[in-house]
Amino acid sequence: MVFQLIAHAQVKQGHEEDMRKLLVKAAGIYKKDEHTLDWFVAQNKKEPTKFTIVERYTNQEDGLKEHTANPFYKEFGDTVKDWMASPIDLIFNSEL
């Protein structure tokens, strides 16, 4: 069954463009992972400091293991930690 992770992130004002660029880069990197079916991002039109990331994996165990082992995972976390207005909210789903 396809595993889906939805992440809601909010950055501090002034970091909207930084986050947009980094998420576009992240999508290009993570889409190449073997267990990633899709990885796409969106920016809230009314509140541009808010972003949604939808990650789709072949299964939860392999997908998350591969995702967190990707060297870009640490780079991303280190880069955005000071931009965040609040912790990233994660929702774990099984697609029907």
PEQUIQUI-V18836 format. One record per pair of residues at least 4 apart in sequence whose C-alpha atoms are under 7 Angstrom apart, sorted by the first residue. I is the first residue (numbers start at 1). J is the second residue. Records with the same first field share a line. If there is no record, write none. Layout:
BEGIN
I->J ; J
END
This chain:
BEGIN
1->59 ; 94 ; 95
2->56 ; 57 ; 58 ; 59 ; 94 ; 95
3->56 ; 57 ; 58 ; 59 ; 60 ; 93 ; 94 ; 95
4->55 ; 56 ; 57 ; 92 ; 93 ; 94 ; 95
5->54 ; 55 ; 56 ; 90 ; 91 ; 92 ; 93
6->52 ; 53 ; 54 ; 55 ; 90 ; 91 ; 92
7->52 ; 53 ; 54 ; 88 ; 89 ; 90 ; 91
8->51 ; 52 ; 53 ; 88 ; 89 ; 90
9->50 ; 51 ; 52 ; 88 ; 89
10->49 ; 50 ; 51 ; 84 ; 85 ; 86
11->15 ; 16 ; 49 ; 50 ; 83 ; 84 ; 85
12->49 ; 83 ; 84 ; 85
13->49
15->19 ; 83
16->20 ; 48 ; 49
17->21
18->22
19->23
20->24
21->25
22->26
23->27 ; 41
24->28
25->29
26->30
27->31 ; 39 ; 40
30->36 ; 39
31->36 ; 38 ; 39
35->57 ; 58 ; 62 ; 63
36->56 ; 57 ; 58 ; 63
37->56 ; 57 ; 58
38->55 ; 56
39->54 ; 55 ; 56
40->53 ; 54 ; 55
41->52 ; 53 ; 54
42->51 ; 52 ; 53
43->48 ; 50 ; 51 ; 52
44->48 ; 50 ; 51
57->63
58->63
59->63
60->64
61->65
62->66
63->67
64->68
65->69
66->70
67->73
68->73
71->75
72->76
73->77
74->78
75->79
76->80
77->81
80->84
END
